Amino acid sequence: MEALLGNERLKTGLTAAFASGKLSHCYLLAGPPGSGKHTLAKILTAAMECTQGARRPCGSCLQCRKVLDGVHPDVITVDDPAKKTVTVEMIRKARADVYIKPNEGLRKVYIIPRAMDMNPAAQNALLKVIEEPPEYAAFLLLTEGAERLLPTIRSRCVPLQLSPLTEAQGMEALKQRFPEKEREQLREAWTRSEGFLGQAIQLLREGESLPPETLRFADCFARRDKLGLTELLVPLERWKREPLIALLNQWVELLSQALAVRAGQPGRWEAAQRIGRSRTSAESLKALRSLRRAAELLQGNVSPGAVCGALQVWLDITD
């Protein structure tokens, strides 16, 4: 449990459940990106497979080690990175597999890392199996917001809501991971992450190298290259929702830094400094608001294609 920082009440409850052996067959792990959902899923799975009854998960038995190394044959991830959604076909395949007994573990654990991307048909297909699963089957549903799942699904899950860390916990963890960073850099990332360690880590790593899509956006926006922007946005229509939201939020941060540059403050990214020198505050603010609106639409299940098409109009960078 040490791998999951903070969340003391949640860990206390789970530790008691592990000790008594009274684990649920279905858990709903909810929290924003970087909150620890995947870490918690691995802990839960290891506890379900652990063969050492005194302290679960022990982290050292063969079953625990296989789970932690990601090679356990009875731990199944229900997802296809090439698909925008978790389809009903994926759920039906998992549902058929449920009735095959575990290969070597105590349980078969099905992890759905994008539960919020299941459409209603997929959720209803899942409901049929979690209502009366085999005694050895367990399901872990990971989502950014429980409200995106049907009430009938939520009512059959034990909810596990991940909480932000305290500043002391977060800063200590960041100092251990980034000993070369200045305290001011760590604090800035921590403040912007709103208490979620994974987001702070991502922000610090992005400060070292920006992805090519962000560098190209900065170049197009700074040069008022509308054709280049269109050529950038069209391929993004095929991206999945979560990585596209993360990219748009990074563009928002880029323009926020550009506005700071216009106000006489230093920009952490050279790309932001270039925009700050090339575009007015009004132009950057208008684009920033458009990007925020686009990210909100994606959170509301508007398709990436529709959002990227709208951005081609909203980001009228010839103004």
C-alpha positions in Angstrom: 0.0 0.0 0.0 3.0 2.2 0.4 3.1 2.8 -3.4 -0.1 4.8 -3.1 0.7 8.1 -1.4 -1.9 9.9 0.7 -5.5 8.7 0.6 -5.2 7.4 4.2 -8.9 6.7 4.8 -9.2 4.8 1.6 -6.1 2.7 2.4 -7.2 2.0 6.0 -10.5 0.6 4.7 -8.8 -1.5 2.1 -6.3 -2.8 4.5 -9.1 -4.0 6.8 -10.8 -5.7 3.8 -7.5 -7.4 2.8 -7.0 -8.7 6.3 -10.5 -10.1 6.5 -10.5 -11.5 3.0 -13.8 -9.6 2.3 -12.9 -8.2 -1.0 -15.6 -7.0 -3.4 -16.0 -8.5 -6.9 -16.2 -5.0 -8.4 -14.5 -1.7 -7.6 -14.9 1.7 -9.2 -11.7 3.7 -9.0 -12.4 7.4 -9.7 -10.1 10.4 -9.9 -8.6 12.8 -12.4 -5.5 11.9 -14.5 -2.4 11.5 -12.3 -4.4 10.7 -9.1 -3.1 7.2 -8.7 -5.9 5.1 -10.2 -3.5 2.7 -12.0 -1.3 2.3 -8.9 -4.3 1.5 -6.8 -5.6 -1.0 -9.4 -2.2 -2.8 -9.3 -2.4 -2.9 -5.4 -5.9 -4.3 -5.5 -5.1 -6.9 -8.1 -2.0 -8.0 -6.1 -4.1 -8.3 -3.0 -6.6 -10.5 -4.7 -3.9 -12.8 -6.1 -1.6 -12.8 -3.0 -1.0 -16.2 -1.4 0.3 -14.7 1.9 -2.7 -14.3 4.2 -1.1 -12.3 7.0 -0.3 -9.2 5.0 -1.9 -8.6 1.6 -0.5 -7.8 -0.8 2.9 -9.0 0.5 4.7 -7.9 -2.7 7.1 -10.8 -2.5 5.1 -14.0 -3.3 5.1 -15.3 -6.8 1.6 -14.2 -7.5 2.3 -10.7 -6.3 5.5 -10.4 -8.3 3.7 -11.4 -11.5 1.0 -8.8 -10.9 3.5 -6.1 -10.1 5.6 -7.0 -13.2 2.5 -7.0 -15.4 2.8 -10.6 -16.5 0.1 -12.4 -14.5 -2.0 -14.6 -16.9 -5.2 -14.1 -14.9 -5.1 -10.3 -15.0 -6.8 -9.1 -18.2 -6.9 -5.5 -19.4 -10.1 -4.8 -21.3 -9.1 -2.1 -23.8 -7.8 -1.4 -27.3 -5.6 1.7 -27.7 -6.6 1.9 -31.4 -10.2 2.4 -30.5 -11.7 5.7 -29.4 -14.2 4.0 -27.1 -14.5 0.7 -25.1 -16.8 -1.1 -27.4 -19.5 -3.7 -26.7 -17.4 -6.3 -28.6 -14.6 -5.8 -26.1 -16.9 -6.3 -23.1 -18.6 -9.4 -24.7 -15.2 -10.9 -25.3 -14.3 -10.4 -21.6 -17.7 -11.7 -20.5 -17.2 -14.9 -22.5 -13.7 -15.3 -20.9 -15.0 -14.9 -17.4 -16.4 -18.4 -17.4 -13.0 -20.0 -18.0 -11.5 -20.7 -14.6 -8.2 -19.0 -13.6 -5.1 -20.4 -15.1 -3.0 -20.2 -11.9 -4.2 -17.3 -9.7 -6.8 -17.2 -7.0 -9.0 -14.9 -9.1 -9.4 -13.6 -12.6 -9.2 -9.8 -12.5 -10.5 -7.7 -15.4 -9.2 -4.1 -15.5 -11.1 -1.5 -17.6 -8.8 1.5 -17.7 -11.2 3.7 -19.7 -14.5 2.8 -18.1 -15.8 6.3 -18.8 -15.4 5.5 -22.5 -17.9 2.6 -22.5 -21.0 3.4 -24.5 -24.4 2.4 -23.1 -24.4 -0.9 -25.0 -21.0 -1.8 -23.6 -22.1 -0.8 -20.1 -25.2 -2.9 -20.3 -23.2 -5.9 -21.5 -20.9 -5.5 -18.5 -23.9 -5.2 -16.2 -25.0 -8.7 -17.1 -21.8 -10.2 -15.8 -21.2 -8.1 -12.7 -24.7 -8.8 -11.4 -23.9 -12.5 -10.9 -20.2 -13.2 -11.7 -18.4 -16.4 -11.0 -17.0 -16.3 -7.4 -13.4 -16.1 -8.8 -14.0 -13.1 -11.1 -13.3 -9.5 -10.2 -13.6 -6.2 -12.1 -11.8 -2.9 -11.6 -13.3 0.1 -13.4 -11.1 3.1 -13.7 -12.7 6.5 -14.6 -12.2 10.2 -14.3 -15.8 10.7 -13.2 -18.2 8.2 -11.8 -21.1 10.2 -13.2 -20.3 9.0 -16.7 -21.3 5.5 -15.8 -24.9 4.2 -15.6 -26.4 4.2 -12.1 -27.0 0.5 -12.4 -23.2 0.0 -12.9 -22.3 2.3 -10.1 -24.7 0.6 -7.7 -22.9 -2.7 -8.1 -19.4 -1.3 -7.4 -17.5 -0.4 -4.3 -16.5 3.3 -4.9 -12.9 4.3 -4.3 -12.5 8.0 -4.9 -8.8 9.2 -5.1 -8.1 12.4 -3.2 -5.4 15.1 -3.6 -2.2 14.8 -1.6 -1.2 17.4 1.0 1.5 19.9 -0.1 4.0 18.3 2.3 3.4 14.8 0.8 3.6 16.1 -2.8 6.6 18.3 -2.4 8.6 15.5 -0.7 7.7 13.1 -3.5 8.7 15.6 -6.2 12.0 16.3 -4.5 12.8 12.6 -4.5 12.0 12.2 -8.2 13.5 15.5 -9.4 16.5 16.3 -7.1 18.0 18.5 -9.8 15.0 20.9 -10.0 14.8 24.1 -8.0 12.2 24.3 -5.2 10.4 27.1 -7.1 9.9 24.8 -10.1 8.6 22.0 -8.0 6.2 24.3 -6.2 4.9 25.7 -9.4 4.2 22.3 -10.8 2.6 21.2 -7.6 0.3 24.2 -7.5 -0.8 23.7 -11.0 -1.5 20.0 -10.4 -4.0 20.8 -7.7 -2.6 18.1 -5.5 -2.3 15.2 -7.9 1.2 13.8 -8.1 1.0 12.3 -11.6 0.0 15.6 -13.1 2.8 17.4 -11.3 5.3 14.9 -12.6 4.0 15.2 -16.1 4.3 19.0 -15.9 7.9 18.8 -14.8 8.8 16.3 -17.5 7.1 18.5 -20.2 9.2 21.4 -19.1 12.2 19.4 -20.3 10.8 18.6 -23.7 7.6 19.5 -25.4 5.9 17.0 -27.8 6.1 17.8 -31.5 2.4 18.7 -31.8 2.8 21.5 -29.2 6.0 22.8 -30.8 4.2 22.9 -34.2 1.2 24.6 -32.7 3.4 27.3 -31.1 5.1 27.8 -34.5 1.9 28.1 -36.4 0.3 30.4 -33.9 3.4 32.6 -33.7 3.7 32.9 -37.5 -0.1 33.2 -38.1 0.1 30.1 -40.3 -3.6 29.0 -40.7 -2.8 26.3 -43.3 -0.2 24.8 -41.0 -2.6 24.8 -38.1 -5.3 23.0 -40.2 -2.7 20.4 -41.2 -1.9 19.9 -37.5 -5.5 19.6 -36.4 -6.8 17.2 -39.0 -4.7 14.2 -37.8 -5.7 15.0 -34.2 -9.3 14.1 -35.2 -8.3 10.4 -34.9 -6.8 10.8 -31.4 -8.6 9.3 -28.4 -10.3 11.7 -26.1 -8.0 11.5 -23.0 -4.7 12.2 -24.8 -6.3 15.0 -26.8 -7.6 16.7 -23.7 -4.1 16.5 -22.2 -2.6 18.0 -25.4 -5.1 20.9 -25.5 -4.5 21.6 -21.8 -0.8 21.8 -22.6 -1.6 24.4 -25.3 -3.6 26.3 -22.8 -0.6 26.4 -20.5 1.6 27.4 -23.4 -0.6 30.4 -24.1 -0.8 31.2 -20.3 2.9 31.4 -20.3 2.9 33.6 -23.4 0.5 36.0 -21.6 2.9 36.1 -18.7 5.8 36.9 -21.1 3.7 39.8 -22.5 3.3 41.0 -18.9 7.1 41.1 -18.4 7.5 37.7 -16.7 9.9 35.0 -17.8 8.4 32.1 -19.7 9.5 28.6 -18.8 9.2 27.3 -22.4 11.0 29.0 -25.3 8.0 28.3 -27.4 5.9 30.4 -25.1 8.5 33.2 -25.2 8.2 33.2 -29.0 4.4 33.5 -28.9 4.7 36.3 -26.3 7.0 38.2 -28.6 4.8 37.6 -31.7 1.2 37.8 -30.7 -0.8 40.4 -28.6 -2.3 39.6 -25.3 -5.8 39.8 -26.7 -4.9 37.3 -29.5 -3.4 34.8 -27.1 -6.3 35.2 -24.6 -8.9 34.6 -27.4 -7.1 31.4 -28.5 -6.7 30.2 -24.9 -10.4 30.5 -24.2 -11.1 28.6 -27.4 -8.8 25.8 -26.3 -10.5 25.6 -22.9 -13.9 25.4 -24.5 -12.7 22.6 -26.8 -11.3 20.6 -23.8 -14.6 21.1 -21.9 -16.5 19.7 -25.0 -14.3 16.7 -25.1 -14.9 16.1 -21.4 -18.6 16.2 -22.2 -18.2 13.4 -24.8 -18.2 15.5 -28.0 -16.1 13.6 -30.5 -12.5 14.6 -31.2 -13.3 15.0 -34.9 -16.0 17.6 -34.1 -13.8 19.4 -31.6 -10.8 19.6 -34.0 -13.1 20.8 -36.7 -14.5 23.6 -34.5 -11.0 24.6 -33.5 -10.1 25.3 -37.1 -12.8 28.0 -37.0 -12.3 29.2 -33.4 -8.5 29.6 -33.8 -8.8 32.2 -36.5 -5.1 33.0 -36.2 -5.2 35.5 -39.1 -7.0 38.0 -36.9 
